[in-house]
Amino acid sequence: MLTKEDFKKLKKEAKHEIALIEREAQHLQQKSESSLHEKDNLWTVEEIGELIQKRNERKYSSWTIELCTIIEELLNQLYQQTHQKKFNSIQLMKIPAYRSLSNIEILQAELKNQYLSLKSGEENVEKELAQVFQLRNKLIHSNFSYVSIVRANRNAKKEFEFILDTVKKYRKCLKYNQPE
């Protein structure tokens, strides 16, 4: 049985894990390109720029997957404590309403039926989270090419900021509903 204390603890753990990734991202953005150039004069400024861009995109790829994993693990743990059993998407996909849904959408639907909801006025964040998971799936299916998920009028940094902000907002909007 999921208690309010268990809910708060799991939500706090996810908050700390997300904060670690956010700090790493901030640190990456603060790094100076010049230090690499000073150490090794074999590279031109353009080559160093390309190298750094590729590295940043690899980092954004891994952080995107990690952020999605944190939310998925949070919902999985909440599901296990609520239902006292492991999440089995194969079994749940036998339910007609769940056949076309992803695992994250099934978890959200199952948890909404029990103890969880989103704070009022924040229902849109669920759609944004679904978008993030679609981006993650596209990233995986495109051999972790971050460029493949960057949408029009954005760059890799802006896309990652959207993903990070959405995950933070979703975690923050989760609300425990007292059982009746």
C-alpha positions as CSV (number, residue, x, y, z in Angstrom):
1,M,0.0,0.0,0.0
2,L,1.4,3.4,-1.0
3,T,1.5,5.9,1.8
4,K,2.0,9.6,1.6
5,E,5.4,9.3,3.2
6,D,6.5,6.6,0.6
7,F,5.2,8.9,-2.1
8,K,7.2,11.9,-0.8
9,K,10.3,9.8,-0.4
10,L,10.3,8.4,-3.9
11,K,9.5,11.8,-5.4
12,K,12.3,13.4,-3.4
13,E,14.8,10.7,-4.7
14,A,13.8,11.5,-8.2
15,K,14.2,15.2,-7.6
16,H,17.8,14.7,-6.4
17,E,18.7,12.5,-9.3
18,I,17.3,15.1,-11.8
19,A,19.2,17.8,-9.9
20,L,22.4,15.9,-10.4
21,I,21.9,15.7,-14.2
22,E,21.0,19.4,-14.2
23,R,24.2,20.3,-12.4
24,E,26.2,18.2,-14.8
25,A,24.6,20.0,-17.8
26,Q,25.3,23.4,-16.2
27,H,28.9,22.3,-15.7
28,L,29.2,21.2,-19.3
29,Q,28.0,24.5,-20.6
30,Q,30.4,26.4,-18.4
31,K,33.5,24.5,-19.7
32,S,35.8,26.6,-21.7
33,E,36.8,25.5,-25.2
34,S,40.0,27.4,-24.9
35,S,41.5,25.0,-22.3
36,L,41.4,22.2,-24.9
37,H,43.0,24.4,-27.5
38,E,45.8,25.4,-25.1
39,K,46.7,21.8,-24.2
40,D,46.9,20.6,-27.8
41,N,47.8,22.9,-30.6
42,L,47.3,20.2,-33.1
43,W,43.6,21.1,-33.4
44,T,42.2,24.2,-35.1
45,V,39.5,26.2,-33.5
46,E,36.9,24.8,-35.9
47,E,38.0,21.2,-35.2
48,I,37.8,21.8,-31.4
49,G,34.3,23.3,-31.9
50,E,33.1,20.3,-33.8
51,L,34.6,17.9,-31.2
52,I,32.9,19.8,-28.4
53,Q,29.6,19.9,-30.2
54,K,29.7,16.1,-30.8
55,R,30.6,15.5,-27.2
56,N,27.8,17.7,-26.0
57,E,25.3,15.9,-28.2
58,R,26.4,12.6,-26.8
59,K,26.0,13.9,-23.3
60,Y,22.5,15.3,-24.1
61,S,21.6,11.9,-25.5
62,S,22.7,10.0,-22.4
63,W,21.0,12.6,-20.1
64,T,17.7,12.4,-22.1
65,I,17.7,8.6,-21.7
66,E,18.6,8.9,-18.0
67,L,15.9,11.5,-17.3
68,C,13.2,9.3,-18.9
69,T,14.6,6.4,-16.9
70,I,14.3,8.3,-13.6
71,I,10.6,9.1,-14.3
72,E,9.9,5.6,-15.5
73,E,11.5,4.1,-12.4
74,L,9.6,6.5,-10.2
75,L,6.3,5.5,-11.7
76,N,7.3,1.8,-11.6
77,Q,8.1,2.1,-7.9
78,L,4.8,3.9,-7.2
79,Y,2.9,1.2,-9.2
80,Q,4.6,-1.6,-7.2
81,Q,3.8,0.0,-3.9
82,T,0.3,0.8,-4.9
83,H,-0.6,-2.6,-6.4
84,Q,1.8,-4.8,-4.4
85,K,3.1,-6.4,-7.6
86,K,5.5,-5.7,-10.5
87,F,4.3,-3.7,-13.5
88,N,3.6,-6.1,-16.3
89,S,2.9,-4.2,-19.5
90,I,2.3,-7.3,-21.5
91,Q,-0.5,-8.4,-19.2
92,L,-2.0,-4.9,-19.1
93,M,-1.9,-4.5,-22.9
94,K,-4.5,-7.2,-23.1
95,I,-6.9,-4.5,-21.9
96,P,-8.3,-3.0,-25.1
97,A,-7.9,0.6,-23.8
98,Y,-4.2,0.0,-23.3
99,R,-3.3,-1.7,-26.6
100,S,-2.1,1.4,-28.4
101,L,-0.4,3.0,-25.4
102,S,3.3,3.1,-24.4
103,N,4.5,1.7,-21.1
104,I,4.7,5.2,-19.6
105,E,1.1,6.0,-20.6
106,I,-0.1,2.7,-19.1
107,L,1.7,3.4,-15.9
108,Q,0.2,6.9,-15.7
109,A,-3.3,5.5,-16.4
110,E,-3.0,2.8,-13.8
111,L,-1.7,5.2,-11.2
112,K,-4.4,7.8,-11.9
113,N,-6.9,5.2,-11.0
114,Q,-5.4,4.8,-7.5
115,Y,-3.5,7.4,-5.5
116,L,-1.9,9.8,-8.0
117,S,-3.0,12.7,-10.0
118,L,-1.5,15.9,-11.4
119,K,-2.0,19.2,-9.6
120,S,-4.9,21.0,-11.1
121,G,-4.1,23.1,-14.1
122,E,-1.1,21.0,-15.0
123,E,-2.8,18.3,-17.2
124,N,-0.8,19.6,-20.2
125,V,2.4,18.4,-18.7
126,E,1.4,14.8,-19.3
127,K,1.3,15.5,-23.1
128,E,4.7,17.2,-22.9
129,L,6.1,14.1,-21.0
130,A,4.7,11.9,-23.7
131,Q,6.5,14.1,-26.3
132,V,9.8,13.7,-24.3
133,F,9.4,9.9,-24.3
134,Q,8.7,10.0,-28.0
135,L,11.9,12.0,-28.5
136,R,13.7,9.4,-26.3
137,N,12.4,6.6,-28.4
138,K,13.4,8.3,-31.6
139,L,16.8,8.9,-30.1
140,I,17.3,5.2,-29.4
141,H,16.0,4.2,-32.9
142,S,18.3,6.7,-34.6
143,N,21.5,5.3,-33.1
144,F,21.7,8.0,-30.4
145,S,22.0,10.8,-32.9
146,Y,20.8,13.8,-30.9
147,V,20.5,15.8,-34.1
148,S,17.7,13.5,-35.1
149,I,15.5,14.7,-32.3
150,V,16.1,18.4,-32.4
151,R,12.9,20.0,-33.6
152,A,12.6,23.0,-35.9
153,N,13.7,26.4,-34.5
154,R,15.7,24.7,-31.7
155,N,19.3,23.7,-31.2
156,A,20.6,20.7,-29.1
157,K,20.9,22.8,-26.0
158,K,17.3,24.2,-26.2
159,E,15.9,20.7,-26.9
160,F,17.7,19.3,-23.9
161,E,16.4,22.2,-21.7
162,F,12.9,21.4,-22.9
163,I,13.3,17.8,-21.9
164,L,14.9,18.7,-18.5
165,D,12.2,21.3,-17.7
166,T,9.4,18.9,-18.7
167,V,10.7,16.1,-16.5
168,K,11.2,18.5,-13.6
169,K,7.7,19.9,-14.0
170,Y,6.1,16.4,-14.3
171,R,7.8,15.2,-11.1
172,K,6.8,18.4,-9.3
173,C,3.2,18.2,-10.5
174,L,2.6,14.6,-9.2
175,K,0.2,14.7,-6.3
176,Y,-0.8,12.0,-3.8
177,N,-4.5,11.5,-3.4
178,Q,-5.6,10.2,0.0
179,P,-7.5,6.9,-0.4
180,E,-11.1,7.0,0.7
